[in-house]
Amino acid sequence: MPTYQISEAAAILGVSADTVRRMADSGRLAAARDASGHRTLDGAELARYLRAAPEDDPARTSSSARNRFRGLVTSVERDGVMACVEIQAGPHRVVSLMSREAADELGLRVGALATAVVKSTSVVVETAGDRHA
């Protein structure tokens, strides 16, 4: 059975490692200790928790989008009507075009923590290989 460290479970749940620790301490998530003494969570138990999590649980989302990239805002370019926002989420660079008003309301600025939520009905696939097949 796969097990997950606190930091891995936090990434899966979309919350901080401290939140996962508090959830384990309160009994909301069952945790065990590995041979090194680190807390781990059983994968099947984590899946059961996610299926049964209440609507207001931080691990739940009310969005149909499933692709979430949490990272730092690295660039915000505003003009009269639009804004171009870049987020670096691990190895992924996500660029969003939005209204300037939306960027202002969200308080987007370089160095801010933000999550890019992506839902798309089309995906472009490219290869770096030989184009003559």
N, CA, C and O atoms as CSV, one atom per row, in Angstrom:
chain,resi,resn,atom,element,x,y,z
A,1,MET,N,N,0.848,-1.169,0.000
A,1,MET,CA,C,0.000,0.000,0.000
A,1,MET,C,C,0.895,1.235,0.000
A,1,MET,O,O,1.801,1.328,0.828
A,2,PRO,N,N,0.663,2.195,-0.917
A,2,PRO,CA,C,1.499,3.398,-0.925
A,2,PRO,C,C,1.238,4.261,0.304
A,2,PRO,O,O,0.112,4.352,0.793
A,3,THR,N,N,2.292,4.887,0.787
A,3,THR,CA,C,2.172,5.836,1.883
A,3,THR,C,C,2.754,7.170,1.434
A,3,THR,O,O,3.583,7.227,0.525
A,4,TYR,N,N,2.313,8.227,2.076
A,4,TYR,CA,C,2.732,9.565,1.700
A,4,TYR,C,C,3.244,10.318,2.914
A,4,TYR,O,O,2.682,10.219,4.005
A,5,GLN,N,N,4.318,11.073,2.714
A,5,GLN,CA,C,4.816,11.940,3.765
A,5,GLN,C,C,3.869,13.121,3.898
A,5,GLN,O,O,3.042,13.373,3.022
A,6,ILE,N,N,4.000,13.834,4.994
A,6,ILE,CA,C,3.135,14.982,5.262
A,6,ILE,C,C,3.176,15.979,4.098
A,6,ILE,O,O,2.130,16.453,3.656
A,7,SER,N,N,4.371,16.299,3.600
A,7,SER,CA,C,4.488,17.281,2.515
A,7,SER,C,C,3.831,16.780,1.239
A,7,SER,O,O,3.234,17.567,0.504
A,8,GLU,N,N,3.931,15.482,0.961
A,8,GLU,CA,C,3.282,14.926,-0.229
A,8,GLU,C,C,1.763,14.976,-0.090
A,8,GLU,O,O,1.061,15.324,-1.039
A,9,ALA,N,N,1.260,14.631,1.087
A,9,ALA,CA,C,-0.184,14.685,1.331
A,9,ALA,C,C,-0.682,16.118,1.210
A,9,ALA,O,O,-1.767,16.357,0.680
A,10,ALA,N,N,0.101,17.069,1.697
A,10,ALA,CA,C,-0.288,18.477,1.601
A,10,ALA,C,C,-0.434,18.894,0.142
A,10,ALA,O,O,-1.382,19.596,-0.211
A,11,ALA,N,N,0.499,18.467,-0.707
A,11,ALA,CA,C,0.412,18.796,-2.132
A,11,ALA,C,C,-0.823,18.163,-2.758
A,11,ALA,O,O,-1.493,18.790,-3.578
A,12,ILE,N,N,-1.127,16.939,-2.381
A,12,ILE,CA,C,-2.305,16.249,-2.914
A,12,ILE,C,C,-3.584,16.960,-2.479
A,12,ILE,O,O,-4.504,17.133,-3.278
A,13,LEU,N,N,-3.642,17.370,-1.215
A,13,LEU,CA,C,-4.838,18.013,-0.672
A,13,LEU,C,C,-4.940,19.491,-1.034
A,13,LEU,O,O,-6.012,20.086,-0.928
A,14,GLY,N,N,-3.819,20.084,-1.463
A,14,GLY,CA,C,-3.829,21.497,-1.782
A,14,GLY,C,C,-3.830,22.391,-0.561
A,14,GLY,O,O,-4.375,23.495,-0.586
A,15,VAL,N,N,-3.211,21.906,0.518
A,15,VAL,CA,C,-3.120,22.672,1.761
A,15,VAL,C,C,-1.665,22.663,2.219
A,15,VAL,O,O,-0.824,22.016,1.595
A,16,SER,N,N,-1.365,23.369,3.294
A,16,SER,CA,C,0.000,23.399,3.811
A,16,SER,C,C,0.307,22.139,4.615
A,16,SER,O,O,-0.597,21.433,5.063
A,17,ALA,N,N,1.596,21.873,4.788
A,17,ALA,CA,C,2.020,20.737,5.615
A,17,ALA,C,C,1.527,20.913,7.052
A,17,ALA,O,O,1.150,19.936,7.700
A,18,ASP,N,N,1.527,22.150,7.554
A,18,ASP,CA,C,1.022,22.400,8.913
A,18,ASP,C,C,-0.460,22.041,9.022
A,18,ASP,O,O,-0.899,21.524,10.050
A,19,THR,N,N,-1.225,22.311,7.974
A,19,THR,CA,C,-2.649,21.953,7.986
A,19,THR,C,C,-2.805,20.440,8.060
A,19,THR,O,O,-3.656,19.943,8.797
A,20,VAL,N,N,-2.000,19.707,7.312
A,20,VAL,CA,C,-2.075,18.238,7.346
A,20,VAL,C,C,-1.697,17.733,8.730
A,20,VAL,O,O,-2.330,16.809,9.241
A,21,ARG,N,N,-0.674,18.322,9.347
A,21,ARG,CA,C,-0.291,17.925,10.714
A,21,ARG,C,C,-1.444,18.154,11.683
A,21,ARG,O,O,-1.741,17.299,12.518
A,22,ARG,N,N,-2.098,19.320,11.569
A,22,ARG,CA,C,-3.239,19.601,12.458
A,22,ARG,C,C,-4.383,18.612,12.194
A,22,ARG,O,O,-5.051,18.172,13.129
A,23,MET,N,N,-4.603,18.269,10.934
A,23,MET,CA,C,-5.658,17.305,10.601
A,23,MET,C,C,-5.337,15.941,11.206
A,23,MET,O,O,-6.233,15.249,11.689
A,24,ALA,N,N,-4.066,15.553,11.182
A,24,ALA,CA,C,-3.658,14.279,11.781
A,24,ALA,C,C,-3.761,14.347,13.302
A,24,ALA,O,O,-4.242,13.408,13.937
A,25,ASP,N,N,-3.312,15.452,13.883
A,25,ASP,CA,C,-3.376,15.611,15.344
A,25,ASP,C,C,-4.811,15.567,15.859
A,25,ASP,O,O,-5.063,15.064,16.954
A,26,SER,N,N,-5.753,16.093,15.072
A,26,SER,CA,C,-7.151,16.124,15.501
A,26,SER,C,C,-7.888,14.819,15.188
A,26,SER,O,O,-9.035,14.639,15.599
A,27,GLY,N,N,-7.235,13.914,14.465
A,27,GLY,CA,C,-7.864,12.643,14.124
A,27,GLY,C,C,-8.637,12.662,12.814
A,27,GLY,O,O,-9.216,11.646,12.428
A,28,ARG,N,N,-8.659,13.796,12.123
A,28,ARG,CA,C,-9.358,13.852,10.830
A,28,ARG,C,C,-8.653,13.014,9.783
A,28,ARG,O,O,-9.295,12.499,8.867
A,29,LEU,N,N,-7.334,12.868,9.905
A,29,LEU,CA,C,-6.543,12.003,9.031
A,29,LEU,C,C,-5.746,11.045,9.907
A,29,LEU,O,O,-5.138,11.456,10.895
A,30,ALA,N,N,-5.752,9.781,9.542
A,30,ALA,CA,C,-4.979,8.795,10.297
A,30,ALA,C,C,-3.532,8.832,9.819
A,30,ALA,O,O,-3.261,8.751,8.621
A,31,ALA,N,N,-2.612,8.955,10.762
A,31,ALA,CA,C,-1.191,8.998,10.442
A,31,ALA,C,C,-0.460,7.941,11.255
A,31,ALA,O,O,-0.881,7.577,12.353
A,32,ALA,N,N,0.640,7.457,10.698
A,32,ALA,CA,C,1.499,6.492,11.384
A,32,ALA,C,C,2.929,7.012,11.307
A,32,ALA,O,O,3.194,7.999,10.622
A,33,ARG,N,N,3.834,6.365,11.992
A,33,ARG,CA,C,5.255,6.735,11.950
A,33,ARG,C,C,6.014,5.687,11.145
A,33,ARG,O,O,5.791,4.487,11.304
A,34,ASP,N,N,6.921,6.157,10.271
A,34,ASP,CA,C,7.753,5.214,9.525
A,34,ASP,C,C,8.975,4.852,10.365
A,34,ASP,O,O,9.088,5.283,11.513
A,35,ALA,N,N,9.891,4.061,9.801
A,35,ALA,CA,C,11.069,3.601,10.537
A,35,ALA,C,C,11.948,4.759,10.999
A,35,ALA,O,O,12.670,4.634,11.989
A,36,SER,N,N,11.893,5.876,10.293
A,36,SER,CA,C,12.690,7.051,10.670
A,36,SER,C,C,11.976,7.964,11.655
A,36,SER,O,O,12.537,8.968,12.095
A,37,GLY,N,N,10.734,7.616,12.006
A,37,GLY,CA,C,9.973,8.426,12.944
A,37,GLY,C,C,9.153,9.528,12.292
A,37,GLY,O,O,8.509,10.314,12.986
A,38,HIS,N,N,9.170,9.594,10.952
A,38,HIS,CA,C,8.371,10.603,10.248
A,38,HIS,C,C,6.929,10.137,10.128
A,38,HIS,O,O,6.658,8.948,9.961
A,39,ARG,N,N,6.019,11.079,10.216
A,39,ARG,CA,C,4.605,10.739,10.045
A,39,ARG,C,C,4.315,10.457,8.576
A,39,ARG,O,O,4.802,11.152,7.684
A,40,THR,N,N,3.519,9.433,8.348
A,40,THR,CA,C,3.092,9.086,6.994
A,40,THR,C,C,1.591,8.851,6.993
A,40,THR,O,O,0.981,8.587,8.030
A,41,LEU,N,N,1.016,8.953,5.815
A,41,LEU,CA,C,-0.414,8.711,5.635
A,41,LEU,C,C,-0.585,7.600,4.613
A,41,LEU,O,O,0.073,7.599,3.572
A,42,ASP,N,N,-1.457,6.667,4.906
A,42,ASP,CA,C,-1.765,5.565,4.008
A,42,ASP,C,C,-2.531,6.100,2.794
A,42,ASP,O,O,-3.484,6.862,2.953
A,43,GLY,N,N,-2.121,5.705,1.581
A,43,GLY,CA,C,-2.750,6.198,0.362
A,43,GLY,C,C,-4.232,5.892,0.267
A,43,GLY,O,O,-5.013,6.750,-0.144
A,44,ALA,N,N,-4.635,4.679,0.641
A,44,ALA,CA,C,-6.051,4.314,0.577
A,44,ALA,C,C,-6.859,5.123,1.584
A,44,ALA,O,O,-7.981,5.536,1.289
A,45,GLU,N,N,-6.307,5.349,2.756
A,45,GLU,CA,C,-6.983,6.152,3.777
A,45,GLU,C,C,-7.118,7.602,3.313
A,45,GLU,O,O,-8.149,8.237,3.533
A,46,LEU,N,N,-6.074,8.120,2.672
A,46,LEU,CA,C,-6.118,9.480,2.138
A,46,LEU,C,C,-7.194,9.592,1.057
A,46,LEU,O,O,-7.921,10.584,1.008
A,47,ALA,N,N,-7.296,8.592,0.203
A,47,ALA,CA,C,-8.329,8.583,-0.844
A,47,ALA,C,C,-9.720,8.548,-0.220
A,47,ALA,O,O,-10.615,9.262,-0.671
A,48,ARG,N,N,-9.915,7.725,0.816
A,48,ARG,CA,C,-11.206,7.671,1.511
A,48,ARG,C,C,-11.557,9.032,2.106
A,48,ARG,O,O,-12.702,9.476,2.022
A,49,TYR,N,N,-10.568,9.688,2.707
A,49,TYR,CA,C,-10.803,10.995,3.292
A,49,TYR,C,C,-11.259,11.991,2.217
A,49,TYR,O,O,-12.222,12.731,2.423
A,50,LEU,N,N,-10.575,12.006,1.087
A,50,LEU,CA,C,-10.928,12.943,0.020
A,50,LEU,C,C,-12.338,12.706,-0.505
A,50,LEU,O,O,-13.059,13.658,-0.803
A,51,ARG,N,N,-12.733,11.448,-0.620
A,51,ARG,CA,C,-14.087,11.147,-1.100
A,51,ARG,C,C,-15.148,11.608,-0.104
A,51,ARG,O,O,-16.234,12.024,-0.507
A,52,ALA,N,N,-14.844,11.537,1.188
A,52,ALA,CA,C,-15.837,11.843,2.219
A,52,ALA,C,C,-15.690,13.241,2.805
A,52,ALA,O,O,-16.478,13.620,3.671
A,53,ALA,N,N,-14.705,14.019,2.361
A,53,ALA,CA,C,-14.460,15.339,2.948
A,53,ALA,C,C,-15.684,16.229,2.807
A,53,ALA,O,O,-16.303,16.261,1.743
A,54,PRO,N,N,-16.042,16.949,3.856
A,54,PRO,CA,C,-17.191,17.850,3.778
A,54,PRO,C,C,-16.922,18.986,2.792
A,54,PRO,O,O,-15.772,19.287,2.474
A,55,GLU,N,N,-17.991,19.606,2.319
A,55,GLU,CA,C,-17.883,20.654,1.308
A,55,GLU,C,C,-16.995,21.814,1.737
A,55,GLU,O,O,-16.342,22.424,0.890
A,56,ASP,N,N,-16.950,22.140,3.042
A,56,ASP,CA,C,-16.155,23.280,3.483
A,56,ASP,C,C,-14.722,22.900,3.848
A,56,ASP,O,O,-13.974,23.737,4.353
A,57,ASP,N,N,-14.333,21.661,3.602
A,57,ASP,CA,C,-12.984,21.199,3.908
A,57,ASP,C,C,-11.991,21.869,2.969
A,57,ASP,O,O,-12.288,22.021,1.784
A,58,PRO,N,N,-10.813,22.278,3.460
A,58,PRO,CA,C,-9.842,22.921,2.579
A,58,PRO,C,C,-9.358,22.015,1.458
A,58,PRO,O,O,-8.833,22.506,0.458
A,59,ALA,N,N,-9.521,20.700,1.602
A,59,ALA,CA,C,-9.091,19.776,0.555
A,59,ALA,C,C,-10.098,19.688,-0.584
A,59,ALA,O,O,-9.796,19.124,-1.636
A,60,ARG,N,N,-11.282,20.235,-0.386
A,60,ARG,CA,C,-12.320,20.205,-1.417
A,60,ARG,C,C,-12.312,21.511,-2.185
A,60,ARG,O,O,-11.894,22.547,-1.668
A,61,THR,N,N,-12.768,21.455,-3.395
A,61,THR,CA,C,-12.906,22.664,-4.193
A,61,THR,C,C,-14.280,22.661,-4.832
A,61,THR,O,O,-14.836,21.599,-5.111
A,62,SER,N,N,-14.829,23.837,-5.065
A,62,SER,CA,C,-16.132,23.912,-5.695
A,62,SER,C,C,-16.012,24.159,-7.191
A,62,SER,O,O,-16.998,24.491,-7.848
A,63,SER,N,N,-14.839,24.002,-7.718
A,63,SER,CA,C,-14.579,24.230,-9.130
A,63,SER,C,C,-14.513,22.907,-9.874
A,63,SER,O,O,-14.096,21.891,-9.317
A,64,SER,N,N,-14.930,22.925,-11.142
A,64,SER,CA,C,-14.799,21.710,-11.949
A,64,SER,C,C,-13.395,21.584,-12.524
A,64,SER,O,O,-13.039,20.529,-13.049
A,65,ALA,N,N,-12.594,22.636,-12.435
A,65,ALA,CA,C,-11.214,22.575,-12.917
A,65,ALA,C,C,-10.383,21.743,-11.949
A,65,ALA,O,O,-10.517,21.879,-10.733
A,66,ARG,N,N,-9.541,20.899,-12.477
A,66,ARG,CA,C,-8.747,20.012,-11.630
A,66,ARG,C,C,-7.252,20.306,-11.690
A,66,ARG,O,O,-6.486,19.749,-10.904
A,67,ASN,N,N,-6.829,21.163,-12.599
A,67,ASN,CA,C,-5.414,21.463,-12.765
A,67,ASN,C,C,-5.086,22.752,-12.035
A,67,ASN,O,O,-5.472,23.840,-12.463
A,68,ARG,N,N,-4.365,22.616,-10.923
A,68,ARG,CA,C,-4.036,23.765,-10.094
A,68,ARG,C,C,-2.520,23.859,-9.980
A,68,ARG,O,O,-1.847,22.884,-9.646
A,69,PHE,N,N,-1.999,25.042,-10.261
A,69,PHE,CA,C,-0.567,25.282,-10.207
A,69,PHE,C,C,-0.307,26.416,-9.215
A,69,PHE,O,O,-0.536,27.585,-9.526
A,70,ARG,N,N,0.165,26.069,-8.038
A,70,ARG,CA,C,0.444,27.068,-6.997
A,70,ARG,C,C,1.888,27.509,-7.152
A,70,ARG,O,O,2.794,26.680,-7.234
A,71,GLY,N,N,2.096,28.808,-7.193
A,71,GLY,CA,C,3.451,29.301,-7.369
A,71,GLY,C,C,3.546,30.792,-7.077
A,71,GLY,O,O,2.645,31.388,-6.488
A,72,LEU,N,N,4.651,31.372,-7.500
A,72,LEU,CA,C,4.899,32.790,-7.277
A,72,LEU,C,C,4.642,33.579,-8.549
A,72,LEU,O,O,4.993,33.148,-9.647
A,73,VAL,N,N,4.032,34.725,-8.387
A,73,VAL,CA,C,3.847,35.630,-9.514
A,73,VAL,C,C,5.223,36.198,-9.858
A,73,VAL,O,O,5.883,36.797,-9.008
A,74,THR,N,N,5.653,36.009,-11.105
A,74,THR,CA,C,6.969,36.482,-11.530
A,74,THR,C,C,6.888,37.718,-12.411
A,74,THR,O,O,7.889,38.409,-12.605
A,75,SER,N,N,5.700,38.005,-12.948
A,75,SER,CA,C,5.545,39.176,-13.799
A,75,SER,C,C,4.081,39.571,-13.863
A,75,SER,O,O,3.197,38.718,-13.947
A,76,VAL,N,N,3.835,40.870,-13.822
A,76,VAL,CA,C,2.492,41.415,-14.034
A,76,VAL,C,C,2.658,42.629,-14.935
A,76,VAL,O,O,3.271,43.622,-14.545
A,77,GLU,N,N,2.106,42.543,-16.144
A,77,GLU,CA,C,2.156,43.666,-17.076
A,77,GLU,C,C,0.731,44.141,-17.304
A,77,GLU,O,O,-0.116,43.397,-17.798
A,78,ARG,N,N,0.482,45.386,-16.939
A,78,ARG,CA,C,-0.860,45.967,-17.083
A,78,ARG,C,C,-0.834,47.025,-18.178
A,78,ARG,O,O,0.134,47.775,-18.306
A,79,ASP,N,N,-1.903,47.079,-18.965
A,79,ASP,CA,C,-2.088,48.220,-19.860
A,79,ASP,C,C,-3.439,48.831,-19.526
A,79,ASP,O,O,-3.931,48.633,-18.415
A,80,GLY,N,N,-4.045,49.549,-20.420
A,80,GLY,CA,C,-5.299,50.225,-20.111
A,80,GLY,C,C,-6.430,49.307,-19.724
A,80,GLY,O,O,-7.204,49.632,-18.824
A,81,VAL,N,N,-6.551,48.141,-20.392
A,81,VAL,CA,C,-7.695,47.256,-20.179
A,81,VAL,C,C,-7.290,45.862,-19.706
A,81,VAL,O,O,-8.017,45.243,-18.929
A,82,MET,N,N,-6.147,45.361,-20.158
A,82,MET,CA,C,-5.745,43.973,-19.903
A,82,MET,C,C,-4.500,43.897,-19.021
A,82,MET,O,O,-3.776,44.874,-18.830
A,83,ALA,N,N,-4.284,42.686,-18.492
A,83,ALA,CA,C,-3.075,42.390,-17.726
A,83,ALA,C,C,-2.573,41.012,-18.140
A,83,ALA,O,O,-3.363,40.100,-18.385
A,84,CYS,N,N,-1.261,40.873,-18.214
A,84,CYS,CA,C,-0.617,39.583,-18.486
A,84,CYS,C,C,0.123,39.194,-17.213
A,84,CYS,O,O,1.022,39.907,-16.767
A,85,VAL,N,N,-0.260,38.057,-16.629
A,85,VAL,CA,C,0.295,37.605,-15.356
A,85,VAL,C,C,1.019,36.288,-15.576
A,85,VAL,O,O,0.464,35.353,-16.153
A,86,GLU,N,N,2.265,36.218,-15.111
A,86,GLU,CA,C,3.047,34.981,-15.193
A,86,GLU,C,C,3.245,34.426,-13.789
A,86,GLU,O,O,3.575,35.154,-12.852
A,87,ILE,N,N,3.035,33.118,-13.668
A,87,ILE,CA,C,3.239,32.413,-12.400
A,87,ILE,C,C,4.231,31.292,-12.649
A,87,ILE,O,O,4.078,30.527,-13.601
A,88,GLN,N,N,5.243,31.189,-11.806
A,88,GLN,CA,C,6.187,30.078,-11.865
A,88,GLN,C,C,5.793,29.099,-10.777
A,88,GLN,O,O,5.899,29.403,-9.588
A,89,ALA,N,N,5.337,27.918,-11.185
A,89,ALA,CA,C,4.883,26.879,-10.263
A,89,ALA,C,C,5.790,25.676,-10.444
A,89,ALA,O,O,5.548,24.842,-11.318
A,90,GLY,N,N,6.829,25.577,-9.630
A,90,GLY,CA,C,7.821,24.517,-9.831
A,90,GLY,C,C,8.448,24.706,-11.195
A,90,GLY,O,O,8.883,25.810,-11.524
A,91,PRO,N,N,8.504,23.649,-12.002
A,91,PRO,CA,C,9.098,23.789,-13.331
A,91,PRO,C,C,8.132,24.371,-14.364
A,91,PRO,O,O,8.499,24.541,-15.527
A,92,HIS,N,N,6.921,24.673,-13.953
A,92,HIS,CA,C,5.891,25.122,-14.890
A,92,HIS,C,C,5.729,26.639,-14.858
A,92,HIS,O,O,5.613,27.242,-13.791
A,93,ARG,N,N,5.722,27.246,-16.049
A,93,ARG,CA,C,5.437,28.677,-16.200
A,93,ARG,C,C,4.041,28.783,-16.774
A,93,ARG,O,O,3.769,28.273,-17.861
A,94,VAL,N,N,3.151,29.446,-16.043
A,94,VAL,CA,C,1.766,29.598,-16.478
A,94,VAL,C,C,1.528,31.082,-16.741
A,94,VAL,O,O,1.848,31.931,-15.910
A,95,VAL,N,N,0.965,31.380,-17.903
A,95,VAL,CA,C,0.677,32.765,-18.279
A,95,VAL,C,C,-0.827,32.926,-18.400
A,95,VAL,O,O,-1.499,32.107,-19.026
A,96,SER,N,N,-1.351,33.984,-17.799
A,96,SER,CA,C,-2.780,34.261,-17.860
A,96,SER,C,C,-3.006,35.676,-18.371
A,96,SER,O,O,-2.357,36.624,-17.930
A,97,LEU,N,N,-3.930,35.799,-19.301
A,97,LEU,CA,C,-4.391,37.109,-19.757
A,97,LEU,C,C,-5.734,37.351,-19.106
A,97,LEU,O,O,-6.640,36.523,-19.206
A,98,MET,N,N,-5.862,38.479,-18.441
A,98,MET,CA,C,-7.099,38.804,-17.730
A,98,MET,C,C,-7.321,40.303,-17.809
A,98,MET,O,O,-6.461,41.049,-18.276
A,99,SER,N,N,-8.471,40.726,-17.352
A,99,SER,CA,C,-8.724,42.165,-17.324
A,99,SER,C,C,-7.815,42.810,-16.282
A,99,SER,O,O,-7.455,42.192,-15.281
A,100,ARG,N,N,-7.460,44.043,-16.535
A,100,ARG,CA,C,-6.666,44.785,-15.560
A,100,ARG,C,C,-7.423,44.882,-14.239
A,100,ARG,O,O,-6.828,44.792,-13.166
A,101,GLU,N,N,-8.739,45.065,-14.327
A,101,GLU,CA,C,-9.577,45.166,-13.137
A,101,GLU,C,C,-9.451,43.905,-12.276
A,101,GLU,O,O,-9.340,43.996,-11.053
A,102,ALA,N,N,-9.469,42.720,-12.919
A,102,ALA,CA,C,-9.336,41.464,-12.171
A,102,ALA,C,C,-7.971,41.378,-11.492
A,102,ALA,O,O,-7.877,40.985,-10.329
A,103,ALA,N,N,-6.923,41.743,-12.213
A,103,ALA,CA,C,-5.574,41.704,-11.631
A,103,ALA,C,C,-5.477,42.652,-10.453
A,103,ALA,O,O,-4.864,42.326,-9.436
A,104,ASP,N,N,-6.082,43.828,-10.587
A,104,ASP,CA,C,-6.064,44.804,-9.490
A,104,ASP,C,C,-6.853,44.292,-8.288
A,104,ASP,O,O,-6.393,44.402,-7.152
A,105,GLU,N,N,-8.049,43.728,-8.534
A,105,GLU,CA,C,-8.882,43.213,-7.438
A,105,GLU,C,C,-8.197,42.073,-6.692
A,105,GLU,O,O,-8.346,41.944,-5.477
A,106,LEU,N,N,-7.443,41.241,-7.423
A,106,LEU,CA,C,-6.729,40.129,-6.797
A,106,LEU,C,C,-5.446,40.576,-6.098
A,106,LEU,O,O,-4.836,39.806,-5.356
A,107,GLY,N,N,-5.043,41.814,-6.336
A,107,GLY,CA,C,-3.816,42.319,-5.719
A,107,GLY,C,C,-2.576,41.636,-6.268
A,107,GLY,O,O,-1.593,41.462,-5.547
A,108,LEU,N,N,-2.611,41.251,-7.528
A,108,LEU,CA,C,-1.483,40.528,-8.114
A,108,LEU,C,C,-0.281,41.447,-8.281
A,108,LEU,O,O,-0.377,42.535,-8.849
A,109,ARG,N,N,0.858,40.976,-7.769
A,109,ARG,CA,C,2.110,41.712,-7.877
A,109,ARG,C,C,3.247,40.706,-7.839
A,109,ARG,O,O,3.081,39.590,-7.346
A,110,VAL,N,N,4.382,41.094,-8.352
A,110,VAL,CA,C,5.547,40.207,-8.369
A,110,VAL,C,C,5.883,39.780,-6.944
A,110,VAL,O,O,5.951,40.606,-6.033
A,111,GLY,N,N,6.091,38.483,-6.769
A,111,GLY,CA,C,6.430,37.927,-5.462
A,111,GLY,C,C,5.244,37.415,-4.679
A,111,GLY,O,O,5.421,36.763,-3.650
A,112,ALA,N,N,4.017,37.699,-5.151
A,112,ALA,CA,C,2.814,37.221,-4.460
A,112,ALA,C,C,2.600,35.738,-4.739
A,112,ALA,O,O,2.925,35.250,-5.821
A,113,LEU,N,N,2.059,35.034,-3.771
A,113,LEU,CA,C,1.694,33.635,-3.942
A,113,LEU,C,C,0.333,33.584,-4.615
A,113,LEU,O,O,-0.591,34.289,-4.211
A,114,ALA,N,N,0.207,32.746,-5.649
A,114,ALA,CA,C,-1.057,32.639,-6.375
A,114,ALA,C,C,-1.202,31.227,-6.922
A,114,ALA,O,O,-0.220,30.494,-7.045
A,115,THR,N,N,-2.423,30.854,-7.247
A,115,THR,CA,C,-2.699,29.555,-7.848
A,115,THR,C,C,-3.354,29.769,-9.198
A,115,THR,O,O,-4.377,30.446,-9.307
A,116,ALA,N,N,-2.755,29.185,-10.225
A,116,ALA,CA,C,-3.356,29.211,-11.558
A,116,ALA,C,C,-4.247,27.982,-11.661
A,116,ALA,O,O,-3.783,26.856,-11.477
A,117,VAL,N,N,-5.517,28.194,-11.951
A,117,VAL,CA,C,-6.478,27.104,-12.094
A,117,VAL,C,C,-6.774,26.993,-13.580
A,117,VAL,O,O,-7.242,27.945,-14.203
A,118,VAL,N,N,-6.495,25.808,-14.149
A,118,VAL,CA,C,-6.585,25.637,-15.595
A,118,VAL,C,C,-7.666,24.632,-15.942
A,118,VAL,O,O,-7.692,23.517,-15.420
A,119,LYS,N,N,-8.554,25.043,-16.831
A,119,LYS,CA,C,-9.551,24.132,-17.391
A,119,LYS,C,C,-9.608,24.425,-18.876
A,119,LYS,O,O,-9.875,25.554,-19.288
A,120,SER,N,N,-9.360,23.420,-19.665
A,120,SER,CA,C,-9.283,23.646,-21.096
A,120,SER,C,C,-9.956,22.515,-21.849
A,120,SER,O,O,-9.900,21.355,-21.440
A,121,THR,N,N,-10.588,22.868,-22.945
A,121,THR,CA,C,-11.204,21.839,-23.786
A,121,THR,C,C,-10.305,21.463,-24.942
A,121,THR,O,O,-10.631,20.552,-25.703
A,122,SER,N,N,-9.173,22.144,-25.094
A,122,SER,CA,C,-8.230,21.759,-26.136
A,122,SER,C,C,-6.816,21.867,-25.603
A,122,SER,O,O,-6.497,22.773,-24.833
A,123,VAL,N,N,-5.986,20.953,-26.009
A,123,VAL,CA,C,-4.595,20.924,-25.597
A,123,VAL,C,C,-3.747,20.774,-26.853
A,123,VAL,O,O,-3.996,19.881,-27.663
A,124,VAL,N,N,-2.762,21.625,-27.022
A,124,VAL,CA,C,-1.843,21.540,-28.147
A,124,VAL,C,C,-0.657,20.696,-27.698
A,124,VAL,O,O,-0.086,20.934,-26.634
A,125,VAL,N,N,-0.286,19.701,-28.518
A,125,VAL,CA,C,0.839,18.824,-28.198
A,125,VAL,C,C,1.924,19.038,-29.239
A,125,VAL,O,O,1.657,18.993,-30.440
A,126,GLU,N,N,3.138,19.269,-28.783
A,126,GLU,CA,C,4.278,19.456,-29.677
A,126,GLU,C,C,5.350,18.437,-29.342
A,126,GLU,O,O,5.419,17.937,-28.219
A,127,THR,N,N,6.175,18.136,-30.314
A,127,THR,CA,C,7.326,17.265,-30.078
A,127,THR,C,C,8.577,18.001,-30.497
A,127,THR,O,O,8.521,18.926,-31.307
A,128,ALA,N,N,9.699,17.593,-29.950
A,128,ALA,CA,C,10.980,18.198,-30.289
A,128,ALA,C,C,11.717,17.340,-31.309
A,128,ALA,O,O,12.830,17.675,-31.713
A,129,GLY,N,N,11.108,16.241,-31.724
A,129,GLY,CA,C,11.759,15.293,-32.615
A,129,GLY,C,C,11.728,15.704,-34.080
A,129,GLY,O,O,11.320,16.812,-34.428
A,130,ASP,N,N,12.171,14.777,-34.931
A,130,ASP,CA,C,12.210,14.962,-36.378
A,130,ASP,C,C,10.808,15.147,-36.922
A,130,ASP,O,O,9.913,14.368,-36.594
A,131,ARG,N,N,10.598,16.165,-37.750
A,131,ARG,CA,C,9.272,16.429,-38.311
A,131,ARG,C,C,8.987,15.554,-39.514
A,131,ARG,O,O,7.860,15.560,-40.009
A,132,HIS,N,N,9.943,14.816,-39.997
A,132,HIS,CA,C,9.751,13.951,-41.161
A,132,HIS,C,C,9.498,12.529,-40.697
A,132,HIS,O,O,10.433,11.775,-40.429
A,133,ALA,N,N,8.254,12.178,-40.605
A,133,ALA,CA,C,7.917,10.834,-40.107
A,133,ALA,C,C,7.319,9.987,-41.196
A,133,ALA,O,O,6.975,8.829,-40.960
